[in-house]
Amino acid sequence: MEKSHKIGRRFEGKVAIVTASTQGIGFSIAERLGIEGASVVISSRKQKNVDDAVEKLRGKGIETFGIVCHVSNAQQRKNLIDKTVQKYGKIDVFISNAAVNPSVDSILETQESVLDKLWEVNVKASILVLQDAAPHMTKGSSVVFISSITAFQPDPAVAMYGVTKTALLGLTKALAAQMAPNTRVNCVAPGFVPTHFADFLTRDAAIKQQLEDNTLLKRLGTTEDMAAATAFLASDDASYITGETLVVAGGTQSRL
């Protein structure tokens, strides 16, 4: 994040958990919150990825703690929250970023086991990890779900994934009502960002060009673009915003 010298310190003294945060959008969010002063707890499924990400963040002077957590594993979810609270005593910011997209089949050709996995990781685990975290969240705390532009208009190649991301828009509204007034709950819907996760869409030059042409700004998003929007919603700058979804997609068609 080259612009770090221009960035403020909105998260000084705050503790932030970011799931699936050792690469891609999750890593950039963790980095942004950390540059702004947060103690950041990062996690993903593999110990080596966690260790590498912790080293990178600490190399930038960020207070970081890393834990292996597959969000579908109840014990690992509990461990993520327990270890965070043992170390830092509280949770101020919770970013739910973990997601899978195991299939490019059409919805009616998607196997039941794949449907289960999509719901399990993209929706249910987001709720279950928050069930563990909520009792430790401070007054004035903030939750941000990472959804997708496909929540509004599911792309044929990732249609069922898109539907699970639509569910997060509803979950944002429902939890904003239930966690108010002490905790704000918002959502970021990224456009297409060339990460390892979205590699199958962006490695093909023709598809990449088409995705760029679908934006008003004629470029794909960056992980830093998503991190900046997430940091805004998580920060006190957004203290009167809850239950909302912020589309960060360069003007890609989403809604009226």
C-alpha positions as CSV (number, residue, x, y, z in Angstrom):
1,M,0.0,0.0,0.0
2,E,2.2,2.8,-1.4
3,K,0.0,5.6,-0.2
4,S,0.4,4.7,3.5
5,H,2.1,8.1,4.3
6,K,-1.2,9.8,3.4
7,I,-3.4,7.5,5.4
8,G,-4.9,8.5,8.8
9,R,-5.0,6.5,12.1
10,R,-8.7,5.8,12.5
11,F,-8.1,2.5,14.2
12,E,-5.6,3.5,16.9
13,G,-6.3,1.3,20.0
14,K,-8.8,-0.9,18.1
15,V,-8.7,-4.7,17.7
16,A,-9.8,-6.1,14.3
17,I,-10.4,-9.6,13.1
18,V,-10.3,-10.3,9.4
19,T,-11.2,-13.8,8.2
20,A,-9.5,-15.3,5.1
21,S,-6.9,-12.6,5.3
22,T,-3.6,-14.1,4.2
23,Q,-3.9,-13.0,0.6
24,G,-6.1,-11.0,-1.8
25,I,-8.8,-8.7,-0.6
26,G,-8.6,-10.0,3.0
27,F,-4.9,-9.4,3.3
28,S,-5.3,-5.8,1.9
29,I,-8.1,-5.1,4.4
30,A,-5.9,-6.4,7.3
31,E,-3.0,-4.3,6.0
32,R,-5.1,-1.1,5.7
33,L,-6.6,-1.5,9.2
34,G,-3.1,-2.2,10.6
35,I,-1.6,0.8,8.9
36,E,-4.3,2.9,10.4
37,G,-3.3,1.7,13.9
38,A,-5.4,-1.5,14.5
39,S,-4.1,-4.6,16.2
40,V,-5.0,-7.1,13.4
41,V,-5.9,-10.8,13.9
42,I,-5.5,-12.6,10.6
43,S,-6.5,-16.1,9.7
44,S,-6.8,-18.7,6.9
45,R,-6.8,-22.4,6.5
46,K,-3.0,-23.1,6.2
47,Q,-0.4,-22.4,8.8
48,K,2.3,-21.5,6.2
49,N,0.0,-18.8,4.6
50,V,-0.7,-17.4,8.1
51,D,3.0,-17.3,9.0
52,D,3.9,-15.6,5.7
53,A,1.2,-13.0,6.0
54,V,2.1,-12.2,9.7
55,E,5.7,-11.7,8.6
56,K,4.7,-9.3,5.8
57,L,2.4,-7.3,8.0
58,R,4.9,-7.1,10.9
59,G,7.5,-6.0,8.4
60,K,5.3,-2.9,7.8
61,G,5.2,-2.2,11.5
62,I,1.7,-3.6,12.1
63,E,0.8,-5.3,15.3
64,T,-0.4,-8.7,14.0
65,F,-1.6,-12.0,15.4
66,G,-2.2,-15.0,13.2
67,I,-4.3,-18.0,13.7
68,V,-5.2,-21.0,11.5
69,C,-9.0,-20.9,11.1
70,H,-11.1,-22.8,8.6
71,V,-14.4,-21.0,9.1
72,S,-16.4,-24.3,8.6
73,N,-14.6,-25.8,11.6
74,A,-16.5,-25.0,14.9
75,Q,-13.4,-25.6,17.1
76,Q,-11.2,-23.4,14.9
77,R,-13.8,-20.6,14.9
78,K,-14.1,-20.7,18.7
79,N,-10.3,-20.7,18.9
80,L,-10.0,-17.6,16.7
81,I,-12.2,-15.7,19.0
82,D,-10.9,-17.1,22.3
83,K,-7.2,-16.4,21.4
84,T,-8.1,-12.9,20.2
85,V,-9.8,-12.1,23.5
86,Q,-7.1,-13.7,25.5
87,K,-4.5,-11.6,23.8
88,Y,-6.3,-8.3,23.3
89,G,-9.3,-8.4,25.7
90,K,-11.9,-7.2,23.2
91,I,-13.0,-7.1,19.5
92,D,-13.8,-3.7,17.9
93,V,-14.0,-4.6,14.2
94,F,-15.0,-7.9,12.6
95,I,-14.6,-8.4,8.9
96,S,-16.2,-11.5,7.4
97,N,-14.3,-12.2,4.2
98,A,-14.1,-16.0,3.9
99,A,-15.8,-17.4,0.8
100,V,-15.5,-20.4,-1.6
101,N,-16.6,-20.9,-5.2
102,P,-16.0,-24.6,-5.9
103,S,-18.1,-24.8,-9.1
104,V,-18.8,-23.0,-12.4
105,D,-21.8,-25.3,-13.1
106,S,-25.2,-23.9,-13.8
107,I,-27.4,-23.9,-10.7
108,L,-29.6,-26.8,-11.8
109,E,-26.5,-28.9,-12.5
110,T,-24.7,-28.1,-9.2
111,Q,-24.3,-31.2,-7.0
112,E,-25.9,-31.1,-3.6
113,S,-22.5,-31.4,-1.8
114,V,-21.3,-28.3,-3.7
115,L,-24.5,-26.4,-2.8
116,D,-23.9,-27.4,0.8
117,K,-20.3,-26.1,0.7
118,L,-21.3,-22.8,-0.8
119,W,-23.9,-22.1,1.9
120,E,-21.7,-23.5,4.6
121,V,-18.7,-21.2,4.0
122,N,-20.3,-18.2,2.4
123,V,-23.3,-17.7,4.6
124,K,-23.6,-20.1,7.6
125,A,-20.0,-19.8,8.8
126,S,-20.3,-16.0,8.6
127,I,-23.2,-16.2,11.1
128,L,-21.6,-18.9,13.4
129,V,-18.2,-17.1,13.7
130,L,-20.1,-13.9,14.6
131,Q,-22.1,-15.8,17.2
132,D,-18.8,-16.5,18.9
133,A,-17.5,-13.0,18.4
134,A,-20.6,-10.9,19.3
135,P,-20.4,-11.2,23.1
136,H,-16.8,-9.7,23.0
137,M,-17.6,-6.8,20.7
138,T,-17.3,-3.3,22.2
139,K,-19.9,-0.5,22.3
140,G,-19.4,1.3,19.0
141,S,-18.0,-1.8,17.3
142,S,-18.4,-2.6,13.6
143,V,-19.0,-5.6,11.4
144,V,-18.4,-5.6,7.7
145,F,-19.4,-8.5,5.4
146,I,-17.6,-8.8,2.0
147,S,-20.3,-9.7,-0.6
148,S,-19.9,-9.2,-4.3
149,I,-21.3,-7.3,-7.3
150,T,-22.7,-10.7,-8.3
151,A,-25.1,-10.4,-5.4
152,F,-27.1,-8.0,-7.5
153,Q,-26.8,-9.7,-10.9
154,P,-25.4,-13.3,-10.6
155,D,-22.9,-13.9,-13.4
156,P,-23.7,-17.1,-15.3
157,A,-20.3,-18.5,-14.6
158,V,-20.7,-18.0,-10.8
159,A,-24.4,-17.9,-10.4
160,M,-24.9,-19.9,-7.2
161,Y,-21.9,-18.1,-5.6
162,G,-23.7,-14.9,-6.5
163,V,-26.9,-16.1,-4.8
164,T,-25.0,-16.8,-1.6
165,K,-23.6,-13.3,-1.8
166,T,-27.2,-12.0,-2.2
167,A,-27.9,-13.7,1.1
168,L,-25.2,-11.6,2.8
169,L,-27.1,-8.4,1.7
170,G,-30.2,-9.7,3.7
171,L,-28.0,-10.8,6.5
172,T,-26.5,-7.3,6.8
173,K,-30.0,-5.8,7.1
174,A,-31.2,-8.4,9.6
175,L,-28.1,-8.2,11.9
176,A,-27.9,-4.4,11.7
177,A,-31.3,-4.4,13.4
178,Q,-30.4,-7.1,15.9
179,M,-27.0,-5.8,16.9
180,A,-28.0,-2.1,17.1
181,P,-27.3,0.2,18.8
182,N,-24.0,-1.0,20.1
183,T,-22.7,-2.6,16.8
184,R,-23.0,-1.4,13.3
185,V,-23.3,-4.0,10.5
186,N,-22.5,-3.1,6.9
187,C,-21.5,-4.8,3.7
188,V,-19.0,-4.2,0.8
189,A,-19.9,-5.5,-2.7
190,P,-16.6,-5.6,-4.7
191,G,-16.6,-5.6,-8.4
192,F,-14.2,-7.9,-10.2
193,V,-10.7,-7.8,-8.7
194,P,-7.8,-9.8,-10.2
195,T,-6.8,-12.0,-7.2
196,H,-5.9,-15.6,-7.0
197,F,-9.6,-16.3,-6.1
198,A,-10.9,-14.7,-9.3
199,D,-8.1,-15.9,-11.5
200,F,-10.3,-18.1,-13.6
201,L,-12.2,-14.9,-14.7
202,T,-9.3,-12.5,-15.2
203,R,-6.6,-14.7,-16.7
204,D,-8.4,-14.8,-20.1
205,A,-7.6,-11.6,-21.9
206,A,-11.0,-11.4,-23.7
207,I,-13.0,-11.9,-20.5
208,K,-10.8,-9.4,-18.7
209,Q,-11.4,-6.9,-21.4
210,Q,-15.1,-7.5,-21.3
211,L,-15.2,-7.0,-17.5
212,E,-13.3,-3.8,-17.8
213,D,-15.6,-2.5,-20.6
214,N,-18.6,-3.2,-18.2
215,T,-17.3,-0.6,-15.8
216,L,-17.7,3.1,-16.2
217,L,-14.1,3.6,-15.0
218,K,-12.7,1.1,-17.6
219,R,-10.6,-0.8,-15.2
220,L,-10.8,-3.7,-12.8
221,G,-10.8,-3.0,-9.1
222,T,-7.7,-3.5,-6.8
223,T,-7.6,-5.1,-3.5
224,E,-6.6,-1.7,-2.1
225,D,-9.8,-0.2,-3.5
226,M,-11.8,-2.8,-1.5
227,A,-9.7,-2.2,1.6
228,A,-10.3,1.5,1.5
229,A,-14.1,1.1,1.3
230,T,-14.1,-1.5,4.1
231,A,-12.0,0.6,6.4
232,F,-14.4,3.5,5.9
233,L,-17.4,1.4,6.9
234,A,-15.5,-0.1,9.8
235,S,-14.3,3.3,11.1
236,D,-16.0,6.0,13.1
237,D,-16.2,8.1,9.9
238,A,-19.2,5.8,9.2
239,S,-20.7,6.1,12.7
240,Y,-24.2,6.9,11.3
241,I,-24.2,4.1,8.7
242,T,-25.6,0.7,9.4
243,G,-27.5,-2.0,7.4
244,E,-26.0,-0.7,4.1
245,T,-24.2,-2.2,1.2
246,L,-21.5,-0.2,-0.5
247,V,-20.9,-1.2,-4.1
248,V,-17.2,-0.8,-5.0
249,A,-17.2,-1.8,-8.6
250,G,-16.1,1.1,-10.8
251,G,-19.7,1.8,-12.0
252,T,-20.6,-1.7,-13.0
253,Q,-24.3,-2.0,-13.2
254,S,-25.7,-3.1,-9.8
255,R,-29.0,-1.5,-8.9
256,L,-31.1,1.7,-9.5
